[in-house]
Amino acid sequence: MKFVVTVVLVALGCCVGCKKADAPVDATQPLTESFKTAEPAVQTTIQTVNSRLNEGNYLAAARAMEPVLAQPNLTESQKQAIALALSQMNQALAANPSLDSQEFYDARARMFQAMRGKSRF
């Protein structure tokens, strides 16, 4: 009887402790949509960022995002799209910690600051 109770408790503990994995974030569409009225150079940069995200080259995507982050007066939808891109990168980092580097950390920090609308300087 103790064995059955133990098995049931372990099974319940596993069910309670398990959670459904977060759905993968795809920031490419929101980035495209939010920057569709931006200058052509910015739109080209967003296309590059989207290509790098689709390739899984997150550091290159973060590097490519730099000129966009320097844009003054980002709209709320653009900030939200940047937040989604940051979330996508963070998910990839959580799944593959070997992606982590100081450069990637710094690039993500700049994205966060742009998304929050605050300058570091």
C-alpha distances in whole Angstrom, upper triangle without the diagonal:
4,5,5,6,9,10,11,12,14,15,17,18,20,21,23,24,26,29,32,35,38,40,43,46,50,52,55,56,56,58,61,61,61,64,66,69,69,72,72,71,68,67,68,65,63,63,63,60,58,59,57,54,54,54,52,54,53,55,58,57,57,61,62,61,63,66,65,63,67,68,69,67,64,63,60,59,60,58,55,56,56,53,51,52,51,48,48,49,46,44,45,45,42,41,43,44,47,49,49,53,55,57,54,53,57,57,54,55,58,57,55,58,60,57,57,61,61,64,63,67
4,5,5,6,9,10,10,12,14,15,16,18,20,21,22,24,28,30,33,36,39,42,45,48,51,54,55,55,57,59,59,60,62,64,67,67,70,70,69,66,65,66,64,61,61,61,58,56,57,55,52,52,53,50,52,51,53,56,55,55,58,60,59,61,64,62,61,64,66,67,65,62,61,58,57,58,56,53,54,54,51,49,51,49,46,46,47,44,42,43,43,39,39,41,41,44,46,47,50,52,54,52,50,54,55,51,52,56,54,52,55,57,55,55,59,59,61,60,64
4,5,5,6,9,10,10,12,14,15,16,18,20,21,22,26,29,31,34,37,39,43,46,49,52,53,53,55,57,58,58,61,63,66,66,68,68,67,64,63,64,62,59,59,59,56,54,55,53,50,50,50,47,50,49,51,54,53,53,56,58,57,59,62,61,59,63,64,65,64,61,60,57,56,57,55,52,52,52,49,47,49,47,44,44,45,42,40,41,41,37,36,39,39,42,44,45,48,50,53,50,49,52,53,50,51,54,53,51,54,56,54,54,58,58,60,59,63
4,5,5,6,9,10,11,12,14,15,17,18,20,21,24,27,30,33,35,38,41,45,48,50,51,51,53,56,56,56,59,61,64,64,67,67,66,63,62,63,61,58,58,58,55,53,54,52,49,49,49,47,49,48,51,54,53,53,56,57,56,59,62,60,58,62,63,64,63,60,59,56,54,55,53,50,51,51,48,46,48,46,43,43,44,42,39,40,40,37,36,39,39,42,44,45,48,51,53,50,49,52,53,49,51,54,52,50,54,55,53,53,57,57,60,59,63
4,5,5,6,9,10,10,12,14,15,16,18,20,23,26,29,32,34,37,40,44,46,49,50,50,52,55,55,55,58,60,63,63,66,66,65,62,61,62,60,57,57,57,54,52,53,52,48,48,49,46,49,48,50,53,52,51,55,56,55,57,60,58,57,60,61,63,61,58,57,54,53,54,52,49,49,50,46,45,46,45,42,42,43,40,38,40,40,36,35,38,39,41,43,44,47,49,51,49,47,51,51,48,49,52,51,48,52,54,51,51,55,55,57,57,60
4,5,5,6,9,10,10,12,14,15,16,18,22,24,27,30,33,36,39,42,45,48,49,49,51,53,54,54,56,58,61,61,64,64,63,60,59,60,58,55,55,55,52,50,51,49,46,46,47,44,46,45,47,50,49,49,52,54,53,55,58,56,55,58,60,61,60,56,56,52,51,52,50,47,48,48,45,43,44,43,40,40,41,38,35,37,37,33,33,35,36,38,41,41,44,46,49,46,44,48,49,46,47,50,48,46,50,52,49,49,53,53,55,55,58
4,5,5,6,9,10,11,12,14,15,16,20,22,25,28,31,33,37,40,43,46,47,47,49,51,52,52,55,56,59,60,62,62,62,58,57,58,56,53,53,53,50,48,49,47,44,44,44,42,44,43,46,49,48,48,51,52,51,54,57,55,54,57,58,60,58,55,54,51,50,51,49,46,46,46,43,42,43,42,38,38,39,37,34,35,35,32,31,33,34,37,39,40,43,46,48,45,44,47,48,45,46,49,47,46,49,51,48,48,52,53,55,54,58
4,5,5,6,9,10,11,12,14,15,19,21,24,27,30,33,36,39,42,45,45,45,48,50,50,50,53,55,58,58,61,61,61,57,56,57,55,52,52,52,49,47,48,47,44,43,44,42,44,43,46,49,47,47,51,52,51,53,56,54,53,56,57,58,57,54,53,49,48,49,47,44,45,45,42,40,42,41,37,37,39,36,33,35,35,32,31,34,35,38,40,40,44,46,48,45,44,47,47,44,45,49,47,45,48,50,47,47,51,52,54,53,57
4,5,5,6,9,10,10,12,14,17,20,23,26,29,32,35,38,41,44,45,44,46,49,49,49,52,54,57,57,60,60,59,56,55,56,54,51,51,51,48,46,48,46,43,43,44,41,43,42,44,47,46,46,49,51,49,51,54,52,51,54,55,56,55,52,51,48,47,48,46,43,43,44,40,39,40,39,36,36,37,34,32,34,34,30,30,32,33,36,38,38,41,44,46,43,41,45,45,42,43,46,45,42,46,47,45,45,48,49,51,51,54
4,5,5,6,9,10,10,12,16,19,21,24,27,30,33,36,39,42,43,43,45,47,48,48,50,52,55,55,58,58,57,54,53,54,51,49,49,49,46,44,45,43,40,40,41,38,40,39,41,44,43,43,46,48,47,49,52,50,49,52,54,55,54,51,50,47,46,46,44,41,42,42,39,37,38,37,34,34,35,32,29,31,31,27,27,29,30,33,35,35,39,41,43,40,39,42,43,40,41,44,43,41,44,46,43,43,47,48,50,49,53
4,5,5,6,9,10,11,14,16,19,22,25,28,31,34,37,40,41,41,43,45,46,46,49,51,53,54,56,56,56,53,52,52,50,47,47,47,44,42,43,42,39,38,39,36,39,38,41,43,42,42,46,47,46,48,51,49,48,52,53,54,53,50,49,45,44,45,43,40,40,41,38,36,37,36,33,33,34,31,28,30,31,27,26,29,30,33,35,35,39,41,43,40,39,42,43,39,41,44,42,40,44,45,42,43,47,47,50,49,53
4,5,5,6,8,10,13,16,19,22,24,27,30,33,36,39,40,40,42,44,44,45,47,49,52,52,55,56,55,52,51,52,50,47,47,47,44,42,43,42,39,39,40,37,40,38,41,43,42,42,45,47,45,48,50,48,47,51,51,52,51,48,47,43,42,43,41,38,39,39,36,34,36,35,31,32,33,31,28,30,30,27,26,29,30,34,35,35,39,41,43,40,38,42,42,39,40,43,41,39,42,44,41,41,45,46,48,48,51
4,5,5,6,8,12,15,17,20,23,26,29,32,35,38,39,39,41,43,43,44,46,48,51,51,54,54,53,50,49,50,48,45,46,45,42,41,42,40,37,37,38,35,38,36,38,41,40,40,43,45,43,45,48,46,45,48,49,50,49,46,45,42,41,42,40,37,38,38,34,33,35,33,30,30,31,28,26,28,28,24,24,27,28,31,32,32,36,38,40,37,35,39,39,36,37,40,39,36,40,41,39,39,43,43,46,45,49
4,6,5,6,10,12,15,18,21,23,26,30,33,35,37,36,38,41,41,42,44,46,49,49,52,52,51,48,47,48,45,43,43,43,40,38,39,37,34,34,35,32,35,33,36,39,38,37,41,42,41,43,46,44,43,47,48,49,48,45,44,41,40,40,38,35,36,36,33,31,32,31,28,28,29,26,24,25,26,22,21,24,25,28,30,30,34,36,38,35,34,37,37,34,36,39,37,35,39,40,37,38,42,42,45,44,48
4,6,5,8,11,14,17,19,22,25,28,31,34,35,35,37,39,40,40,43,45,47,48,51,51,50,47,46,47,45,42,42,42,39,37,38,37,34,34,35,32,35,33,36,39,37,37,41,42,41,43,46,44,43,46,47,48,47,44,42,39,38,39,37,34,34,35,32,30,32,31,27,27,29,26,23,25,26,22,22,25,26,30,31,31,35,37,39,35,34,38,38,34,36,39,37,35,38,39,37,37,41,42,44,44,48
4,6,8,11,14,16,19,22,25,28,31,34,35,34,36,39,39,39,42,44,47,47,50,50,50,46,45,46,44,41,42,42,39,37,39,37,34,34,35,32,35,33,36,39,37,37,40,41,40,42,45,43,41,45,45,46,45,42,41,37,36,38,36,32,33,34,30,29,31,29,26,27,28,25,23,25,26,22,22,25,26,30,31,31,34,36,38,35,33,36,36,33,34,37,35,33,36,38,35,35,39,40,42,42,46
4,6,10,12,15,18,21,23,27,29,32,33,33,35,38,38,38,40,43,45,45,48,48,48,44,44,44,42,39,40,40,36,35,36,35,31,32,33,30,32,30,33,36,34,34,37,39,37,39,43,41,39,43,44,45,43,40,40,36,35,36,34,31,32,32,28,27,29,27,24,24,26,23,20,23,23,19,19,22,23,26,27,27,31,33,35,31,30,33,34,30,31,35,33,31,34,36,33,33,37,38,40,39,43
4,7,9,12,15,18,20,24,27,30,31,30,32,35,35,36,38,40,43,43,46,46,45,42,41,42,40,37,37,37,34,32,34,32,29,29,30,27,30,28,31,34,32,32,36,37,35,38,41,39,37,41,42,43,42,39,38,35,34,34,33,30,30,30,27,25,27,25,22,22,24,21,18,20,21,17,17,20,21,25,26,26,30,32,33,30,29,33,32,29,31,34,31,30,33,35,32,32,36,37,39,39,43
4,6,9,12,15,17,21,23,26,27,27,29,32,32,32,35,37,40,40,43,43,42,39,38,39,37,34,34,34,31,30,31,30,26,26,28,25,28,26,29,31,30,30,33,34,33,35,38,36,35,38,39,40,39,36,35,31,30,31,29,26,26,27,24,22,24,23,19,19,21,19,16,18,19,16,16,19,21,24,24,25,29,31,32,28,27,31,30,27,28,31,29,27,30,32,29,29,33,34,37,37,40
4,6,9,12,15,18,21,24,24,24,27,29,29,30,32,34,37,37,40,40,40,37,35,36,34,31,32,32,29,27,28,27,24,24,25,23,26,24,27,30,28,28,32,32,31,34,36,34,33,37,37,39,37,34,33,30,28,29,28,24,24,25,22,20,22,21,17,17,19,18,14,17,18,15,15,18,20,23,24,24,28,30,31,27,27,30,29,26,28,30,28,26,30,31,28,29,32,34,36,36,40
4,6,9,12,15,18,21,22,22,24,26,27,27,30,32,35,35,37,37,37,34,32,33,31,28,28,28,25,24,25,24,20,20,22,19,22,21,24,26,24,24,28,29,27,30,33,31,30,34,34,36,35,32,31,28,26,27,25,22,22,22,20,17,18,18,14,14,16,14,11,13,15,12,11,15,17,20,20,21,25,27,28,24,24,27,26,23,25,27,25,23,27,28,25,27,30,31,34,34,37
4,6,8,12,15,18,19,18,20,23,23,24,26,28,31,31,34,34,34,30,29,30,28,25,26,26,23,21,23,22,18,18,20,18,20,19,22,24,22,22,26,26,25,27,30,28,27,31,31,33,31,28,27,24,22,23,22,18,18,19,16,14,15,15,11,11,14,12,9,12,14,11,11,15,17,20,19,20,24,26,26,22,22,25,23,20,22,24,21,20,24,25,22,23,27,28,31,31,35
4,6,9,12,15,16,16,18,20,21,22,24,26,29,29,32,32,32,28,27,28,26,23,23,24,21,18,20,20,16,16,18,16,19,18,21,23,20,21,25,25,23,27,29,26,26,30,30,32,31,27,26,23,21,22,21,18,17,18,16,13,14,15,11,10,13,13,10,12,15,13,12,16,18,21,20,21,24,27,26,22,23,25,24,20,23,25,21,21,25,25,22,24,27,29,31,32,35
4,7,10,12,14,14,16,18,19,20,22,24,27,27,29,29,28,26,24,25,23,20,20,20,17,15,17,16,12,12,14,12,15,14,18,19,17,18,21,21,20,23,26,23,23,27,28,30,29,25,24,22,20,20,19,16,15,16,14,11,11,12,9,7,10,11,7,9,12,12,11,14,16,19,17,19,22,24,23,20,20,23,21,18,21,22,19,19,23,22,20,22,25,27,29,30,33
4,6,9,11,11,12,15,16,16,18,20,23,23,26,26,25,22,21,22,20,17,17,18,15,13,15,14,11,11,14,12,15,13,16,18,15,16,19,19,17,21,23,20,20,24,24,26,25,21,21,19,16,16,16,13,11,12,11,7,8,10,7,5,9,10,8,9,12,13,13,15,17,19,17,18,21,23,22,18,19,21,18,16,19,20,16,16,20,19,17,19,22,24,26,27,30
4,6,7,8,10,11,13,14,16,17,21,21,23,23,22,19,18,18,17,14,14,15,12,9,12,12,8,9,12,11,14,12,16,16,13,15,18,17,16,19,21,18,19,23,22,25,24,20,20,18,15,15,15,13,10,11,11,7,7,10,9,6,10,12,10,11,14,15,15,17,19,21,18,20,22,24,22,19,20,21,18,16,19,20,16,17,20,19,17,20,22,24,26,27,30
4,6,6,6,9,10,11,12,14,17,17,20,19,19,16,15,16,14,11,12,13,10,8,11,11,8,10,13,12,14,12,15,15,11,13,16,14,13,16,17,15,15,19,19,21,20,16,16,15,12,11,12,10,6,8,8,5,5,8,8,7,10,12,12,13,15,17,17,18,20,22,19,20,22,23,21,18,19,20,16,14,17,17,13,15,17,16,14,17,19,21,23,24,27
4,6,5,6,9,10,11,12,16,15,18,17,17,14,12,13,12,9,8,10,8,5,8,10,7,8,12,12,13,12,15,14,11,13,16,13,12,16,17,14,16,19,19,21,21,17,17,16,13,12,13,12,8,10,12,9,8,11,12,10,12,15,15,15,17,19,19,20,22,23,20,22,23,24,22,19,21,21,18,16,19,19,15,17,20,18,16,20,21,23,25,26,29
4,5,5,6,9,10,10,14,15,18,17,18,15,12,14,14,10,10,13,11,8,11,13,11,11,15,16,17,16,19,18,15,16,19,17,15,19,19,16,18,21,20,22,21,17,16,15,12,11,14,12,9,11,13,10,10,14,14,12,15,18,17,18,21,22,22,23,26,27,24,25,27,28,25,22,24,24,21,19,22,21,18,19,21,19,17,20,21,25,26,28,31
4,5,5,6,8,10,13,14,17,17,18,14,13,15,14,10,12,14,12,10,14,15,13,14,17,17,18,17,19,19,15,16,19,16,14,17,18,14,16,19,17,19,18,14,13,12,8,8,10,8,5,9,10,8,9,12,13,12,15,17,17,18,21,22,22,24,26,27,24,25,26,27,25,22,23,23,20,18,20,19,15,16,19,16,14,17,18,21,23,25,28
4,6,5,6,8,11,11,14,14,14,11,9,12,11,7,9,11,9,8,12,13,11,13,16,16,16,15,17,16,12,13,15,13,11,14,14,11,12,15,14,17,16,12,12,12,9,7,9,9,5,7,10,8,8,11,13,12,14,16,17,18,20,22,22,23,25,26,22,23,24,25,22,20,21,21,17,16,18,17,13,15,17,14,13,16,17,20,21,23,25
4,6,6,6,10,10,12,12,13,10,8,10,10,7,7,11,10,8,11,14,12,13,16,17,18,17,19,17,14,16,17,14,13,16,15,12,15,17,16,18,17,14,13,14,11,9,12,12,9,11,14,12,11,15,16,15,17,20,20,20,23,25,25,26,28,28,25,26,27,28,25,22,24,24,20,19,22,20,17,19,20,17,16,20,20,23,24,26,28
4,6,5,8,10,13,14,15,12,10,13,13,10,11,14,13,12,15,17,16,16,20,21,21,20,22,21,17,18,20,18,16,18,18,14,16,19,17,18,17,14,12,12,9,9,12,11,9,12,14,13,13,16,17,17,19,21,22,23,25,27,27,28,30,31,28,29,30,30,28,25,26,26,22,21,23,21,18,20,21,18,16,19,19,23,24,27,29
4,6,8,8,12,13,14,11,10,13,13,10,12,15,13,13,16,18,16,18,21,21,22,20,22,21,17,17,19,17,14,16,16,12,14,16,13,15,13,10,8,9,6,5,9,9,7,9,12,12,12,15,16,17,18,21,22,23,25,26,27,28,30,31,27,28,29,29,26,24,24,24,20,19,21,19,16,17,18,15,13,16,16,19,21,24,26
4,5,5,8,10,11,8,6,10,10,8,10,13,12,12,15,17,16,18,20,21,21,19,21,19,16,16,17,15,12,14,13,10,12,14,11,13,12,9,9,11,9,7,10,11,9,10,14,14,13,16,18,18,19,22,23,23,25,27,28,29,30,31,27,28,28,28,25,23,24,23,20,19,21,18,15,18,18,15,14,17,16,20,21,23,25
4,6,8,9,11,9,7,10,12,9,11,14,14,13,16,18,18,19,22,23,23,22,23,21,18,19,20,17,15,18,16,13,16,17,14,16,15,13,12,14,11,10,14,14,12,14,17,16,16,19,21,20,22,25,26,26,28,30,31,32,33,34,30,31,31,31,28,26,28,27,23,23,25,22,19,21,22,18,18,21,20,23,24,27,28
4,7,8,11,9,8,12,13,12,13,17,17,17,19,21,21,22,25,26,26,25,26,24,21,21,22,19,17,19,16,13,16,17,13,14,13,12,11,14,12,11,14,16,14,16,19,19,19,21,23,23,25,27,28,29,31,33,34,34,36,36,33,33,33,33,30,28,29,28,25,24,26,23,20,22,22,19,18,21,20,23,24,27,28
4,6,8,6,6,10,11,10,12,15,15,15,18,20,20,21,24,25,24,23,23,21,18,19,19,16,14,15,12,10,13,13,10,12,11,10,11,14,12,10,13,15,14,14,18,18,18,20,22,22,23,26,27,28,29,32,33,33,34,34,31,31,31,30,27,26,27,25,22,22,23,20,18,20,20,16,17,19,18,21,21,24,25
4,5,5,6,9,10,11,13,14,15,17,19,20,21,23,25,26,25,24,24,21,19,20,19,16,15,15,12,11,14,13,10,12,13,12,14,17,16,13,16,19,17,17,21,21,20,22,25,25,25,28,30,29,31,34,34,34,35,35,31,32,31,31,27,26,28,26,23,23,25,21,20,22,22,18,19,22,20,22,22,25,25
4,5,5,6,9,10,10,12,14,15,17,19,20,21,23,24,23,23,23,20,18,19,19,15,15,16,13,12,15,15,13,16,17,15,17,20,18,15,19,20,18,18,22,22,20,23,25,25,25,28,29,29,31,33,34,34,35,35,31,32,31,31,27,26,28,27,23,24,26,23,21,24,24,20,21,24,23,25,25,27,27
4,5,5,6,9,10,11,12,14,15,17,18,20,21,23,21,21,20,17,16,17,15,12,12,13,10,10,13,13,11,15,16,15,17,20,19,16,18,20,18,17,21,21,19,21,24,23,23,26,28,27,29,32,32,32,33,32,28,29,28,28,24,24,26,24,20,22,23,20,19,22,22,19,20,23,21,23,22,24,25
4,5,5,6,9,10,10,12,14,15,16,18,20,21,19,18,19,16,14,14,14,10,9,11,8,6,10,11,9,12,14,12,14,16,15,12,14,16,14,13,17,18,16,18,21,20,20,23,25,25,26,29,30,29,30,30,26,27,26,26,22,21,23,21,18,19,20,17,15,19,19,15,16,20,18,20,20,22,23
4,5,5,6,9,10,10,12,14,15,16,18,20,19,18,19,17,14,15,15,12,11,13,11,9,13,14,12,15,16,14,15,17,15,12,15,16,13,14,17,17,15,18,21,20,20,23,25,24,26,29,29,29,30,30,27,28,28,27,24,23,25,23,20,20,22,19,17,20,21,17,18,21,20,23,23,25,26
4,5,5,6,9,10,11,13,14,15,17,19,17,17,18,15,13,15,14,10,11,13,11,10,14,15,14,17,19,17,18,20,18,15,18,19,16,16,19,19,16,19,22,20,20,24,25,24,26,29,29,28,30,29,25,27,26,27,23,22,24,23,19,20,23,20,18,22,22,19,20,23,22,25,24,26,27
4,5,5,6,9,10,11,12,14,15,17,15,14,15,12,10,11,10,7,7,9,8,7,11,12,12,16,17,15,17,19,17,14,16,17,14,13,17,17,14,16,19,18,17,21,22,21,23,26,26,26,27,26,22,23,23,23,19,18,21,19,16,17,19,16,15,18,19,16,17,21,20,22,21,23,24
4,5,5,6,9,10,10,12,14,15,14,13,15,12,9,11,11,8,7,10,10,8,11,13,12,16,17,14,15,16,14,11,13,14,11,10,14,13,11,14,16,15,15,19,20,19,21,24,24,24,25,25,22,23,23,23,20,18,20,19,16,16,18,16,14,17,18,15,15,19,19,21,21,23,25
4,5,5,6,9,10,10,12,14,14,14,15,13,10,13,13,10,10,13,13,11,15,17,16,19,20,17,18,20,17,14,17,17,13,13,17,15,13,16,18,16,16,20,21,20,22,25,25,24,26,26,22,24,24,25,22,20,22,22,18,19,21,19,17,20,22,19,19,23,22,25,25,26,28
4,5,5,6,9,10,11,12,11,11,12,9,7,10,10,7,9,12,12,11,14,16,16,20,21,19,20,21,19,16,18,18,15,14,17,16,13,15,18,16,15,19,20,18,20,23,23,22,24,23,20,21,21,22,19,17,20,20,16,17,20,18,16,19,21,19,19,23,23,25,24,25,27
4,5,5,6,9,10,11,9,9,10,8,5,7,8,6,6,10,11,10,12,15,15,19,20,17,18,19,17,14,15,15,12,11,14,13,9,12,14,12,12,15,16,15,17,20,20,20,21,21,17,18,19,20,16,14,17,17,13,13,17,15,13,16,18,16,16,20,20,22,22,23,25
4,5,5,6,9,10,10,10,12,10,7,10,12,10,10,13,14,13,15,18,18,21,21,18,19,19,16,14,16,15,11,11,14,12,9,12,14,11,12,16,16,15,17,20,20,20,21,22,18,20,21,22,19,17,19,20,16,16,19,18,15,18,20,18,17,21,22,24,24,26,28
4,5,5,6,9,9,10,12,10,8,12,13,10,12,15,16,15,17,20,20,24,25,22,22,23,20,18,19,19,15,15,17,15,12,15,17,14,14,17,17,15,18,21,20,19,22,21,18,20,21,23,20,17,20,21,17,18,21,20,18,21,23,21,21,24,25,27,27,28,30
4,5,5,6,5,6,8,6,5,9,10,8,10,13,15,15,16,19,20,24,25,22,23,23,21,18,19,19,15,14,16,15,11,13,15,12,11,15,15,13,15,18,17,16,18,18,14,16,17,19,16,14,17,18,14,15,18,18,16,19,21,20,20,23,24,26,25,26,28
4,5,5,6,6,9,8,6,9,11,10,11,14,16,15,16,20,20,24,24,21,22,21,19,17,17,16,13,12,14,11,8,11,12,8,8,12,12,10,13,15,15,15,17,17,13,16,17,19,17,14,16,17,14,14,17,17,14,17,20,18,18,21,23,24,25,25,28
4,5,8,9,12,11,9,13,15,13,14,18,19,18,20,23,23,27,27,23,24,24,21,19,20,19,15,15,17,14,11,14,14,11,11,15,14,12,15,17,16,16,19,18,16,18,20,22,20,17,20,21,18,17,21,21,18,20,23,22,21,25,26,28,28,29,32
4,5,8,11,10,9,13,14,13,15,18,20,20,21,24,25,28,29,26,27,27,24,22,22,22,18,18,19,16,14,15,16,12,12,15,15,12,14,17,15,15,17,17,14,17,19,21,19,16,19,21,18,18,22,22,19,22,25,24,23,27,28,30,30,30,32
4,6,9,9,9,11,13,13,15,18,20,19,20,23,25,28,29,25,26,26,23,21,21,20,17,16,17,15,12,13,13,10,9,12,11,8,11,13,12,11,14,13,10,14,15,18,16,13,16,18,16,15,19,20,17,20,23,22,21,25,26,28,28,28,31
4,6,6,6,9,10,11,12,15,18,18,18,21,23,26,27,24,26,26,24,21,21,21,18,16,17,16,12,13,14,11,9,13,13,10,11,15,14,12,14,13,9,12,13,16,13,11,14,16,13,14,17,18,16,19,21,21,21,24,25,26,26,26,28
4,5,5,6,9,10,10,13,16,16,16,19,21,24,25,22,23,23,21,19,18,18,15,13,14,13,9,10,11,9,6,9,11,8,9,12,13,11,12,12,8,10,11,13,11,8,11,13,10,10,14,14,13,15,18,17,17,20,22,23,23,22,25
4,5,5,6,9,10,11,15,15,15,17,20,23,25,22,24,24,23,20,19,20,17,14,16,15,12,11,13,12,9,11,13,11,10,14,15,13,13,12,8,9,9,11,8,6,9,10,8,9,12,13,12,15,17,17,18,20,22,22,21,21,23
4,5,5,6,9,10,13,14,14,17,19,22,24,21,24,24,23,19,19,20,17,15,17,16,13,13,16,14,11,14,16,13,14,17,18,16,16,15,11,13,12,14,10,9,13,13,10,12,15,14,13,17,19,18,19,22,22,23,22,22,24
4,5,5,6,9,11,11,12,15,17,20,21,18,20,21,19,16,16,17,14,11,13,13,9,10,13,11,9,13,14,12,13,17,17,16,17,16,13,14,14,15,12,10,13,13,10,10,14,13,11,14,16,15,16,19,20,21,21,21,23
4,5,5,7,10,10,10,13,15,18,20,17,19,19,18,15,15,16,13,10,12,12,9,9,12,11,9,11,14,13,13,16,17,16,16,16,12,12,12,12,9,7,10,9,6,7,10,9,8,11,13,12,13,16,17,18,17,17,20
4,5,6,9,10,10,12,15,18,20,18,21,22,21,17,17,18,16,13,15,16,12,12,16,15,12,15,18,16,16,19,20,19,19,18,14,14,13,13,9,8,11,10,7,9,12,10,10,14,15,14,16,19,19,19,18,18,19
4,6,7,8,10,11,13,17,19,17,19,20,19,15,16,18,15,12,15,16,12,13,16,15,13,17,19,17,18,21,22,21,21,20,17,17,16,16,13,12,15,13,10,12,14,12,11,15,16,14,16,19,19,20,19,19,21
4,6,5,6,9,10,14,16,13,16,17,16,12,12,14,12,9,12,13,10,11,14,14,12,15,18,17,17,20,22,21,21,21,17,17,17,17,13,12,14,12,9,10,12,10,8,12,13,11,12,15,15,16,16,17,19
4,5,5,7,9,12,15,13,16,18,18,14,14,16,14,11,14,16,13,13,16,17,15,17,20,19,19,22,24,23,23,22,19,18,17,16,12,12,13,11,8,10,11,8,8,12,12,10,12,15,14,15,13,14,15
4,5,5,7,10,13,12,15,17,17,13,14,17,15,13,16,17,15,15,19,19,18,20,23,22,23,26,27,26,26,26,22,22,21,19,16,16,17,15,12,14,15,11,11,14,14,11,14,16,15,16,14,16,16
4,5,5,9,11,9,12,14,13,10,11,13,12,9,13,14,12,13,17,17,16,19,21,21,22,25,26,26,26,26,22,22,22,21,17,16,17,15,12,13,14,11,9,13,12,9,11,14,13,14,14,16,17
4,5,8,10,8,12,13,14,10,9,13,12,9,12,14,12,12,16,17,16,18,21,21,21,23,25,25,25,25,22,21,20,18,16,15,15,13,10,11,11,8,7,10,9,6,8,11,10,11,10,12,14
4,6,9,9,13,15,16,13,12,16,15,12,15,18,16,16,19,20,19,21,24,24,24,27,29,28,28,28,24,23,22,20,17,17,18,15,12,14,13,10,10,13,11,8,11,13,11,11,10,12,12
4,7,7,10,13,14,11,11,15,14,12,15,18,16,17,20,21,21,23,25,26,26,29,31,30,30,31,27,26,25,24,21,20,21,18,15,16,16,12,12,14,12,9,11,13,11,12,12,14,15
4,6,9,12,14,11,12,15,16,14,17,19,19,19,22,24,23,25,28,28,28,31,33,33,33,33,30,29,28,26,23,23,23,20,18,18,17,14,14,15,13,10,12,13,9,11,10,14,14
4,6,9,11,10,10,13,14,13,16,18,18,19,21,23,23,25,27,28,29,31,33,33,33,34,31,30,29,27,25,24,24,21,19,19,18,15,14,15,13,10,11,12,8,11,12,15,16
4,7,8,6,6,10,11,10,12,15,15,16,18,20,20,22,24,25,26,28,30,30,30,32,28,27,27,26,23,22,22,20,17,17,17,14,12,13,12,8,8,10,8,11,12,16,17
4,5,5,6,9,10,11,12,14,15,16,18,20,21,22,24,26,27,28,30,31,32,33,30,29,29,28,26,24,24,23,20,19,19,17,14,15,14,11,10,11,10,13,15,19,20
4,5,5,6,9,10,10,12,14,15,16,18,20,21,22,24,25,26,28,30,30,32,29,28,29,28,26,24,23,22,20,18,18,17,14,13,13,11,9,10,9,13,16,19,21
4,5,5,6,9,10,10,12,14,15,16,18,20,21,23,24,25,27,28,29,31,28,28,29,28,26,24,23,23,20,18,19,17,14,14,15,12,10,12,12,16,18,21,24
4,5,5,6,9,10,11,12,14,15,17,18,20,21,22,24,26,27,27,29,25,25,26,25,23,21,21,20,17,16,17,15,11,12,13,10,8,11,11,14,16,19,21
4,5,5,6,9,10,10,12,14,15,16,18,20,21,22,24,25,26,27,24,23,24,23,21,19,19,18,15,13,14,12,9,9,10,7,5,7,8,11,14,16,19
4,5,5,6,9,10,10,12,14,15,16,18,20,21,22,24,25,27,24,23,24,24,23,20,19,19,17,14,15,14,11,10,12,10,7,9,11,14,17,19,22
4,5,5,6,9,10,10,12,14,15,17,18,20,21,23,23,25,22,22,23,23,21,18,19,19,16,14,15,14,11,11,13,11,9,12,13,16,18,20,23
4,5,5,6,9,10,11,12,14,15,16,18,20,21,21,23,19,19,20,20,18,15,15,15,12,10,12,11,7,8,10,8,6,10,11,14,15,17,20
4,5,5,6,9,10,10,12,14,15,16,18,20,20,22,19,18,20,20,18,15,15,15,13,10,11,11,8,7,10,9,6,9,11,14,16,17,20
4,5,5,6,9,10,10,12,14,15,16,18,19,21,18,18,20,21,19,16,16,17,15,12,14,14,10,10,14,12,10,13,15,17,19,21,24
4,5,5,6,9,10,11,12,14,15,16,17,19,16,16,18,18,16,13,14,15,12,9,12,12,9,10,13,12,10,14,16,18,19,20,23
4,5,5,6,9,10,10,12,14,15,15,17,14,14,15,16,14,11,11,12,10,7,9,10,7,7,11,11,9,12,14,16,17,18,21
4,5,5,6,9,10,10,12,14,15,17,14,14,17,18,17,13,13,15,13,10,12,13,10,10,14,14,11,14,17,18,20,20,24
4,5,5,6,9,10,11,12,14,16,13,14,16,18,17,13,14,16,14,11,14,15,12,13,16,16,14,17,19,21,22,23,26
4,5,5,6,9,10,10,11,13,10,10,13,14,13,9,10,13,11,8,12,13,11,12,15,15,14,17,19,20,21,21,24
4,5,5,6,9,10,10,12,10,10,13,14,14,10,10,13,12,9,11,14,12,11,15,16,14,16,19,20,21,21,24
4,5,5,6,9,10,13,11,12,15,17,17,13,13,16,15,12,15,17,15,15,18,19,17,19,22,23,25,25,28
4,5,5,6,8,10,8,10,13,16,16,12,13,16,15,12,16,18,16,16,20,20,19,21,24,25,26,25,29
4,5,5,5,8,6,7,10,13,13,10,10,14,13,11,14,16,15,15,19,20,19,21,24,24,25,24,27
4,6,6,9,9,9,13,15,16,13,13,16,16,14,16,19,17,17,20,22,20,22,25,26,27,26,29
4,6,9,9,11,15,18,18,15,15,19,18,16,19,22,20,20,23,24,23,25,28,29,30,29,32
4,5,6,8,12,15,16,13,14,18,17,16,18,21,20,20,24,25,24,26,29,29,29,28,32
4,5,6,9,12,14,11,12,16,16,14,17,20,19,19,22,24,23,25,28,28,28,26,30
4,5,8,12,13,11,12,16,16,15,18,20,20,21,24,25,25,27,29,29,29,27,30
4,6,10,10,8,10,13,13,12,15,17,17,18,21,22,22,24,26,26,26,24,27
4,7,8,6,7,10,11,11,13,15,16,16,19,20,21,22,25,24,24,22,25
4,5,5,6,9,10,11,12,14,15,16,18,20,21,22,24,23,22,20,23
4,5,5,6,9,10,10,12,14,15,16,18,20,21,22,21,20,17,20
4,5,5,6,9,10,11,12,14,15,17,18,20,21,20,18,16,19
4,5,5,6,9,10,11,12,14,15,16,18,20,19,19,17,20
4,6,5,6,9,10,10,12,14,15,16,18,17,17,15,18
4,5,5,6,9,10,11,12,14,15,16,15,14,12,14
4,5,5,6,9,10,11,12,14,15,15,14,13,15
4,5,5,6,9,10,10,12,14,14,14,13,16
4,5,5,6,9,10,11,12,11,11,10,13
4,5,5,6,8,10,10,10,9,8,11
4,5,5,6,9,10,10,11,11,14
4,5,5,6,9,9,10,11,14
4,5,5,6,5,6,7,11
4,5,5,6,7,9,12
4,5,8,10,12,15
4,6,9,11,14
4,7,10,12
4,7,9
4,5
4
